[in-house]
């Protein structure tokens, strides 16, 4: 078996997490319609085949989940959770189970992403997309996403051996485009398409499957963005608008651009040079990348997909699927006989003036903080630029008997230096500064724990205050949350006004986050506000993030507020005693 048969987003699970057996309570998207349930349970003593196996990070081999799934081994992990290979106890079928680690379970952005991934997978039923098998919560409150187990290398692993022949690139194009088109029809944008997130079962490109919808967004206008602290997607394969260019609106055309980049990588055996630093990554997206080394038959439609301005890109994969020839009909001219027409750029392609690039806000961002604006609906279909004619007498060259050794691809673009961020903030260029800040957060999120660097607090706080003053509290909160998550203690002079702005905007979860942080710093008014969120005399679903009031919690925080010198706290305590016996 391949050592990494799936690459689904995950992270460490707390070894101390409870594993008692109990009834499972279906929850999350589609829970009522799904009979599949998962329960964290104790390891079965009768599981002799796993008795001597080393324990996993959080769930040991042999653990029986809901009397249904027995854990076999850990498949992979990341900052949010872990993915385990499990076997159905009755059917003997293999599945992948993704679980969020307990330390992240209280993070509403992480859990919202988890629920959204489950909702996307449940709604997108296509053979080119990893299948959803269930989503439940156990009696201890732990959520599980049960998915199809896909065994095979990732496209990234396959490309280490060299490029795909042109006919396989075309087959991969049609396969992935069909799966993504189905996701787009369901209102889901992937936003993290890369060779790592394409699995080749049995190493067959015509069976390729997209995985890891953990950064997906929904185009339903009632759906708020739940991400905002950093960068969504991998820098090398991200669309220009994911860097904040061209207005920063991320939609189906962003997936089209990223798909074009991975298909170009498949044809080359390594990624295109899209910049080895943040600034270089921006420059590389000012024009269509150089595709002259690719087979001529691939260039016209790749050029259309890789237009920097999303307004010049095809707006729909459905439109592309209708327009481009099937893989069995497409042909590639020999490189030495390629005509000038075949190598020329299609109409409308060319360098875009730099002055038009970095306008508007950043639209795509990573998973560990909150951005709270509304997503846009998919645009109507637009015309695809006409393609130059392809010579009808040429054929796809056979795969050579020995492939040249692939050269290592360019290094992943790094985040901008902290000094660049400070200069952008001082220059009043908030949108570019926000893009740079998100890249710094993304770099830390991807780095091992011991390799993470302190975020530039002064620049982050100055930018957060500027964004708050400009009426952008959600984006300001994302920066502050990242600082707090890194151990910083931003001043109350910023946190309290920001908390009030978020509450006025109805953003109760981030409001609670800041109130809790302030209360933890010994802020009396924050402790009072914390108690009020629980107070049964003041609690309503529209004013508190909690599902029900808790008189005991309210009393505890009012007592802390009184000790911190808040006069109104004593009156609240007396009022609680009058209506809650025993308080």
N, C-alpha and C positions, 0 to 999 in steps of 0.2 A: 504494500500500500504506500502511496505517496505520503511523505512526512508532513506535508501541508496541503491536504486535498481541498480545503476551502480557505478563503481569506475573508472571513466575515469579521466586522468590527468587534472588538472585545477588549477586556482588561482584567486586572486581577480581582479575585473574589476573596473576601475576608475569611481566613481560615476559622475564625471564631464564630462564623455565622451559624445560626441554629439549623439543625437537620432533623428535627423531630417529625414523625409521620403524622399526617392529619389530612382532613378533607380539603380538597382544592376548591378555590372559588374562582371561576372564570371571570376575566376582566379584560379591559382593553378593547381594541377594535374587533368587532365581530365575535366577541366572546360568547354571546348567547347562541350564535349559530354554529359554534364549533364544539364537538364533543371531546376533542383532544384536551387533556389537562395534564399539568405537570406539578409535582409536589416534591420539594426537597425532602429527602428521607434518609434514614440511617442506612449505612452499608449493610447489606444482607449477609449475616454470618455464614450462610450456606454458599456464598459466592466463592468457592474454593479457587476458581480460575484467576481471581484478582486479589486473593488474600495477601500475596506477597508483593504486589505491585506498589511502587512508591506513591504517596498521596499526591493528588493534584493541588494546585494553589488553593482551591476552596472546596471542591467536591471530589472526594476520593473515588478511585475506580471501584466498581461494584455497588455504588450508591444507587438505590432504587428510587426513582422519581415518580411519585403518584402511583405506585404499584404498577407502573407501565413501562418506563424507560430506565434501562440500566446503563450507568455511565461506563464507557470503555476507556476513554482517554481524552486528554486536552488536545484540541486542534489548534488553538491560537488565542492570543489575547492582545489587549491594548490598554489605553487609559481608562476606558469606560467599563469594560466587562470581559468575560471570557466566553469562548465557544467550545463546547464539548461534543465529542462523538458519543452517541447513545444508541442502544439497540432496543427495539420494542420487545418487551418480555414475551408477548404472545405471538406476534407475527414474525419476529426475528429480522425485521427491517431496520436499516440504519437511518439515523436522522442526525442533524446538527442542532444543538440547543444552545441558544445564546442567553446569557444571564448578565445583568448589570451588577457590578460588585456593590456590596452594602454601603461602602463609603460614598458612593455616587448616588445611591437611591434617593437621598434627600434633595438632590440637585434637580430642580424642576425642569431645567433646560435639557439635561441628559435624559430624564424620563420622557419628556415630550418627544425628543428625537427617537427614542426607543419605540414609543407608541406609534409615532408616525411611520417608522420603518415597517412595523407590523401591518399598519393600515395599507401602506403602499403595496407590500407583497401580497396581501390578501386580495387587493383589487386588481392586481396585474397578473393575469393568468396567461402565461406564454411560455413555450418550451425553451426560449432563449433567456428566461429570467428564472433564477432560483425559486423553487416553489415554497409557498407558505403552508405549514401543516398545523399550526395552532398557536394561540397566545393566551396565557393564563397567569393567575396569581395564586400562590399557595397560602396556607393558613398563617404563615409567618410574614406575609406581605411581600414575598419575593416574586418578581415577574420573570416569565420565561417566554422566549420566542422559539418555536419549534419549526425547523426548516428542513427542506430536502438536503440530504448529504450528497455532495458532488465530489467525486474522486477524480483527480487528474491534476496536471500542472497548470499553473497560471500562464497566461500569454507571456508575461514577463519572463518566467522560467524557460518557456519554449524559445524565446528570442535570444537567449544566451547562446544557443547553438547556431544562430544565424538567421537570416531573413526568411520569410515565407515566400514561395514562388507566387507569381502574379495571380494565378488562378485561385490559389488559396486565400490571398488577400481579398479578392472579389467575393469569394464564398463567405469569408468572415464579415465583410462589409454588409452583405445582404442579411446574414444571420443576426448580427447585432443591431442593425438598423430596424429590422422587423420587431425585435424585442423592445427596443427603446420606443419605437412608434406606438406600440401597445401601451407602454407606460405613459407616454405623453397623452394618448387618448383618454387615459384614466386621470389625467390632471397631475401627473407626478413627473418631476424633473430630477434626474439622478444627481448631477453636480459633482460627481467624483469618479468619472469614467477614466480608467487608466488600465494599462496592461495587468496590473496587480489584481484588478477587480473583474477580470475575464478569465473564467476557468475553461479548460479544454478537456472534457471527459474523454478518456482514452486517447488524448492528444489529437482529437479530431476537431478541426476548426468549424466544420459544418454542424457540430454539436455544441458549440461554445455557449456558455451561460454567463450572464451578468450577475454579479453578487454585490453585496454591501450597499444597500440603499439607506445606510445610516445617516447620510447627509442630504437625503432627498428633500425637496420641498413640494408643496402642493400648490396648484394654481387656482384653487377655489378662492375667490376673493374674500370669503369669510375666514380664511385661514391666515393667522398672523405668522410672521416670521418668528421662529423661536431661537434663532441663532444670531449672534451678533458680535461675539468677542474676537473673532479671528477669521481666518481664511478658510473657505469651504473648497475642498478639492486639493489635488496635488499640483504644486506650482508648475511643474513641467508640462502638465496636460490641461491646465486651466484656460478658459476662454478670456479674451481681453476684458470683458465686462466683469469678470470675477476679480479683477484687479482694480475695479472702479473706473475703467476706461469706457468711453461712449455711453455715459450715463449710469453705468453700473447695474442695469436691469438684467437679471438672470432669468432666462426662460428656455424654451425648447431649443432655441438656436445656440445656446451655450453648450448643450449636450452635443449638438451637431458639430461644433468646433472641436470639442474634446474627442469625439469619435474620429474626426478627420486626423487628429494628431496620433491616435493610437494605430490607425490604419497605415499612416505614413511610417510609423515606427515598425510596424509589421513588415512593410515592404523593404525597409532598410536594414532591419535586424537590430536597430538601436533608435532611440528617440531623435527627432529633429533637434537641432541646437536652438532651444527657445530661451536661452539666457542662463548664465551661471551665477547671477545675483539678482536681487529684486529689481534694481534699475535696469539691468540687461534684459530681464524678462519683459519689462514694459516696452523697451525698444524693439525687442524681437516681435512684438505684436502690433507694430505700426504698419506692417505690410504683410501680404501673403508670403509665407516662408518659401525659400528656394526649394523647388521640387524637381530640378532638372536631372538629378541622379535617379529618379524613379522611372519605371516603365511609362512610356508616353500615354498608354491607355488609362493610367491611374490619375494623371495630372489634372485633366479638366474638372472632374467632379471633386477631387481633393481641393483644387483651387477655390471652387465655389464654397465648399464647407469651411475653408480656412480664411475666408474674408475677415479682416479685422473688425470692421463695423458690422454689428449684427443686422443692421437694416439692409445690408447688401448680401447677407447670407440667405440661403433658403430658409423659410420660416417653419417648414414642416418636413419631417422624415417621410411622411406619407407621400408628399409631393416628390421627394427624391426617389422613393421606391418606384413611383409610376414613371419617372422620366429616365432614370439611368437604365442601361441595358442589363439584362440578367448576367450573372457570372459566366454562364455557359455561352453567351453571345459576345461578351466583351473580348477584345483582342489587344495585344500590346505590340507595338512596332519595335524591331530590333534597335538598340541604342544607336548604332553607327548609321542606320538608315532613317533615323527619325527626321521628319520634315520640319521646316521652320514653323509651319502652322501648328503641328502637333506640340511643339515645345513652347509656343507663344502663350502668353497669359490670356485668359478669356476677357471679353469686354468688361470694363468696370474695375479690373484688378489693377493695383498699383500702390505706390506709397501714399499713405494718408498723411496729410499735414499734421505735424505733432500738436499744433495748437488746438486741433479738434478732439484730441484723445481724452485727456483727463478731465472730463466734465461730469458733474452729478455725483451722487453718492455711491458708496460701494454696495453691491447687491448680494455678494456671496460670502459666507463667513462660516467658521467652524463650530464645533459642537458644545463648547463649554461655557457660553454665556448668552445673554438674551438680547436680541434685537426684536422690536415689537411692532414694526410696520406691516403693511399689507402687501401680499404678493400680487403680481399682475397676472391677468389671464393671458393665455397663449394668443399671440397675434394671428390675424388672418393669414392665409397662404399668400406668399409673395412669389413673383416670377423668379425662376432659377436662371442665372446667366447662361446664354447659349453656349454649348460646347463646340470646339473645333471638330470637324469631321475626323474620324479615325480611319486610317487606311484599311480597306476591306480585304486585302490580300495577305495580311500578316497574321501570325499566330503567336500564342503565348509560348515563350521559350520554355523548354523542359528544364526541370531542376537540375543543376550541374551535379555530377557524381560526387564531387567534393566541394563543400562550401568553404569559402574563405573564413578565417577566424574572425568573428565579429570584434570590432573595436569597442572598448568601453564607452558608454554614452556619457554625455556631459553631466557634471555633478548637479545635484538638485539645487536650484537657486536658493541662496540663503536669504535670511531676513535683512532688511536695511539696517545699517548701523544706528545705534541709539542716537548718535549725534545728528543724523539725518532727520530723525523724528523731531528732535528739539528744534532744529532749524525750520522745519515745516510749520510747527506750532507757532514759533515766534513770527513767522512770516504770514500768519493768518490763513494758511492753506489747510483748512480743517479736513476737507475730503481726502486729500493726499496723505495728510498726517494720520487719518483714521485707517487708511489702507495700510500704511507702514506699521501702525500699532497692531493691527490684526495679524500682519505677517510675523511680527515678533512673538505674539501669543501663540500662533500656530507652530512656530519653530520650537518653542518651549514645550508645547503639548506633545510634539513628536519625539522630543529628545528623551533619553533615559533619565531617570530621576537624578542621578548624580551629575549629569551634564547640563542641567538647566541653569540659566542665568537669571539674575534679578532683573525684573522689568524696570525701565527708567521711570521711577515713580513721579518725579517732578514734571516730566513731559506728559505723562499720562494724566496727571491731575490737572495740569493746565489745559490740556485738550478736553478733558471731561467737563471742566467748568465752562469752557468756550462753547461746547456743544449744548450744555444745559441752558446757558444764556440765550442760545439761538433757538430754543424750543425743541431740542432733540434729546430729551431725557433718556430715551431707551438706549441710544448709542453711548451716551455718557455713562449710563449704568453698566453697560458691557465692559467698559474700561475699568471702572471702579471694582466690579466683581472680580475681574482678573487680578487686580492688585491685591484684593483681600484674599483671594484663593492662593496667592503666592506668599502670604504671611504679612503683608503690609497693613497698616492701620491708617487709612485716609482720615483727614481731619473732619471733625463734626461740622465745621463751617461749610464743607462741601456736601457731606452725606445728608445732613438734615434737610437743606433746601431741595436736594435732588429727590429725597424720599417723598417730600410733600408734592413735588411736581409729578412723580410717578403715581401717587395716590389720586391726585386730581385727574389724571388721565385714565384712571381705572386699572392701573397696572399693579394689582394687589400682591402678586408674588414677588416682584422685585422690591416693592415697598417693604414687604415683610423682611426680605433679605437684609435690607439696609437697616431697618429698625432693630433687627436681631444683632447685627454687627455693632451698632451704636450702643445698644443695651449691654452687650458684652464688654464694651469699653468703659462701662460705668456711667453712661449718660442717663440722667434721671428722666427727662422728658421721653426718651426712647423707651425706657423701662415702663413708663406709664402707658405709652402707645402700644407696647407689646401686650400688656395686660388687657387693654381695651379690645384688642383683636379676639381675645378669648371670652370677654365679659358677656354673660348671657343677657345682661340688661342693655347692652349696646351692640351685640353681635347681629349681623344680617348677612345673607349670602352675597350681597352686593358691596359690603364694606369690609369683609374679612376673607382671607384666603382659606380659612379652615372650614371644613364641612359641617362642623357643629361647635357650639360654645363649650368651654370647659371652665367651670367656676373655680376649680382648684388651681388651674394654671393662672387664671386672672388674679386670684388672691396672691399667689406667689410673686407675680410681677408687680402688683400694686404695693406689696410690702417692700420690695426692693426699691421701687420708686419713692416711697415714703422715706426710706432710710437714706436716699440720695437727695432728700430735701424738696420733694415735689408736694406742695400743700394739698392739691386736689386728690392725691392718692388716698389719704385718710378717709375722705368722704366716700370714695368709691368702695373702700373696704367696709364701711358701715352699711352702705346700700346693699352690698352682697350679703352681709349677715342678716339683713332684714328679709331677704327673699329666698335665701338658700339655707335651710336648716343645717346647723352644725358648722357653718362657716363663721 
